[in-house]
C-alpha cells in the first residue's frame, strides 16, 4: 500500500475550516440523486458508485481543496450497502460530518456502522410492513373490480417513501453524530415492532385473500332422513376459520425455505387447483360418485361438457 493510500485510509483533511455551506436545496438535490443509488450496483463495492453520485455535489461545495476532495471521493467509493429507501438518513449524517471536517477514518466508521441498522430497519419497515399494507389495501380494491387498486397501491407506497426519503435527509443532517447513539438504541425495538405489525398484516391477508375451500362431503342416511356432512363447514371451520388457507400458506413458506423457486410454487399451486377441480368430475363420470355438493358438481359438469351436467 502506497503512502498516499495510507493517508486516504486514516488521514485528516488538509483544509480544516468548516463553514456552513450545505443548504436545504443541497439536501433535496442529494435526496433526488439517491434514487440512482443502485444504478451501477456491482458485487465488488455494491452501492458505492451510486452513493458517491448522490453526495458528490455537496462534497464539491464542502471541499474547496482539491486533495481533500480526492480523499473524500476515494473513501466514499469504498464498499457500501444499505437499504435504498433509507439511505438519505446516512447521507445527511455523513454530509454533516464532512462539513465539520471530521477525520476520514471517523466518517468511514460512522458510515459503516449505520449501514447494517439502516438495512435491517428498512427491510422491516418497507418490505415487510409498508409493502404488505399497501398491497393488501390495493388488492382489496381490485378484488371488488375497481381499477383504483394498483393506482392506490402505487400512490400510497410512494407518498410514504418520498416523505421519508426527503425527511430523513434533513433529519440526518440536523442530528449529525448525536443520531448514532439513538439509532443503535432503537434499532432492535423498531425492527421488532415493525416485524410484528408486518406479520399481523400478512396473517390477515392470508385469511382474506388466500382462497382454499374443500367441497368434500359425506352423505349418510338414517331411515328416511339424509344427513350431509361437509369437510369444510362441519370439521375444518369448527377447528379454526380459514385453516386451509393458513396450512397452504405455511406449506408454501416451508418450500421457499427449502429452496423452491417462486415460479415452481406458482405452477404447483395452479396444477393443484386444476386437479382438485377436475377430480370430482372424473369420479362422477367414471364411477358415479358425488364427493362434493351436487350443485357445484353440476356447474363443473356444464363447464366440461358432461352430459350429466345438463
N, C-alpha and C positions, 0 to 999 in steps of 0.2 A: 504494500500500500504506500502510495506517494505521500510526501509531506502535505501536499495540497489536499488530498483526500482525507488525511487525518484531521486537518483543520476543519474540513466540512463536517466531519462526524461529530466533533466535540468543541469546535471553536466558538468564539464570540464574534459579534459583528464589529466592523471597524468604526462605523459611524453610530455612536450610542445616543445621539439626540433623538428625542421621542416626542415630536409634536403630534397633536391630534389631527389626523388627515382623513380618517375614514368617516364618511357621511352616510346617512340613511340611504341615499341614492346608490352608493357603492355596495351596501349590503343587499339592496334589491337586485342590483345587477349580478352580484355573486349568486343570489338565490336562483335567478333565471338561468345562469350558466351552469348551475349544479344539475339541471335537467339532463345534461350531457355527461354525467359522471361516469356512466358505463359505456359511452360511445366507442371507446378504444380499449375495452376490457381485455386483459390478457392474463395468462396463468403465471407469469413471472412477477408482475407488480400489481395485478388485479386492477383496481380503480385509480392507480396513481396518476395516469395521464389526464383523466377527466377531473380528478381532484385539483391538480395544478391549474388546469384550464379555468376552473371555476373561481379560483382566488388570485389568478395572475394579475388582472388589472389593479387590484388593491395592493398587491405586493409591489407593483411598479410605483404606486403613489407613496408607499411607505419607505422603500429603499431607493434613495437617490444615488447612493454609492453603487457603482456597477459591480464591484466584487461582492458586496453584501447581497445584491440581488441574485448573483450567480450561486452563492452559498445557499440562499433560501430556496431557490428553484431546485438545486440539486437535492436538498434534503426532502423537499416535497415530492420529488419523483421517486422516492423510495416506496417500498411496499405499503399499500393502503387498501383496506377493505372494511366497509361498514354497511349499514342499511341505507340504500339510496334515498329513501324518503325522509330520513332524519339526519342526513349528512350536514345540513346547514347549521345545526347547533355546533358541531365540531368546527365547521368553517368559521363561524363567528367567534368562537373561543380562541382559535388559532390566530385569527387576524388581530384580536385584542392583544395577544402576546407578542405577535410580530410588531405591532405598533409601539408596544412598550420596550422593544428591543431586548427581549429576554434572550438568554443563551440558546444556541441552536439545539444543543442536546436536551435542554429543558422543554423546548417546544416539541421536539420529537417525542419525548417521554409522555407528555400530555396527550399528544395526538394518538400515540399507540395505545395509551391506557383508556381512551374513550372509544376506540373502535369496537371492542368487544361488547361493552354495555349498550352502545348505540345499536349494534346488530341485534342483540337479544331483545331489547325493548321494542325495536322496530318490528321484528318478526311477531312478537306477541300482540302489539297494538294494531298493526296494519293487516298482516296476512291472516292471523288467527281470529281477530276480533272485528275490526272495521270491515274487512272484505266480506266476512260471513254475514254481518248485519246488513250491509248494503245489498249484497247478493240475495239474501233472504227476502228483503222488502221488495226488491225489483222482481224476484221470481214470483212473489205473491200477486203482483200486478199482472204479470204475464200469464199466470195460470187462470186468471179471470178474463183473459182475452184482451187485455189492454196493451196498447203499443207503448205505454209510458214505462213499462218495466225496465228495458235496457237503458232508456234515457235517464230515468230516476237513479238507477244504479251508477251510471257514469257521472252524473252531476253531483250526487250526494258524496260519493267517494272522493271526487276531486275538490269539492269545496273544503272538506276536512283536510285533504292532502296539501293543498296550496296554502291554506290558513296556517298549518303547522310549518310548512317549508319556509314561508316568509317570516312568520312569528318567531320561530326558533333561531333564525339567523340573527335577528335583533336581540333576542334574549341571550344567546350565547355570547355575543359581543359585549353586552352590558354586564353580564355576570362575570366574565373573564375567568380567571383561575379559581375564584371562590366557588364557581359552579361545580368543580370537580368533586369536592367532598360531598355536596348534596347529591350529585349523580350517583356516586358509589354507595351512599347510604340508602338511597331509594330504589336502586335498580332492581334488586331481588323482589321487593314488595310490589313494585309496579308491574314487573313481568308476571309475578304470581297472580296478582289481581286480574290482569288482562287475560291471562290464560283461563282463569275460572269463568270470566264472562264469555270468552270465546267458546269454551266447552258447553256452557249453558245454551248459547245460541245454536251451536251445532246439534245439540240434543233436541232442541225444539224443532229445528229444521228437519231432522231425521223423522220425527213423529208426524210432521206436517206434509213433507214433500216426497218422502220415500214411500211409495205405494206398493205394498206386497200383501195381498189378501189370499186366503185359501177358501175355495168354494167346496171343499170336500165335505161330504155329509154321509151320515149313517141313518138308514131308514129301518125302523122296527115296527112290527105290527103286533098288537095285543088285542085279539078278538077283532072287533070292527074298528078299533081305534088304530091310527097310524101316527107314530112318533118320529119326527125328523130331528136329528142332532147334527149340528154343523161344527166342524173343527174350529172355525174362526170364532163364531159367536158363543158357543157353549163350552169351549175349552180354553183357547188361546187368550181371548179378550178377558176371560174371567181371571186369568193369572196376572196379566198386565196389558192394558191397552197399547196397541202399536208394538207388540212384542216381535212380530215377524219382521217389520222394517228394521227394528233395532238389531235383531240377530243377523240380518243380511248385511247391514252396515258394519257390524263388528267383524263379520266374515271377510268383507272387502278390506277393512283395515288390517286384519291379520295377514291377508295375502300381500298387501302392499309392504308390510314389514318383512315378509318373507322374500321380497324382491320381485314380485309380479309387476309387470308394466301396466300402467293405467289403460292402455289400448286393449290389452288382452282381457282385462277385467270388464271393460265395457262390452266387448264381444261376448264374453262369457255370460254377462247379465242378459244381453239380448237373446242369446241362444236358450238360456234358462227360461226366459219368459215365453219364447215360442214353444218350447217343449211342454211347459205347463199349460199352455193354451190348446195345443193340438192333442195332448194325451187323452183328455176326456172324450174328444170327438172320435179318436181312433178306437177307444174302448167301447163306445156306443155303437160304432159302425161294425166292429168285428165280433163283439160278444153281447151287445145289447145292454151293457152295464151303464147305469147312470150314477156316476160318483159325485156329481155336482148338481146344483139347483137345475131342475128341468127347464126353467125359463131361460137361464143363462146358456144351457146346453143347446136349446132351440136356436138362440141367436147365433151361436157359433156354427151350428149346422147350416143355417142360412148363409153364413159368411163363406163356408167352404163348399156350398152347393150339395149338401147331403139331402137325400130325398126325405128323410125323417125330420129335417129342419123346416120343411114347408108346412 
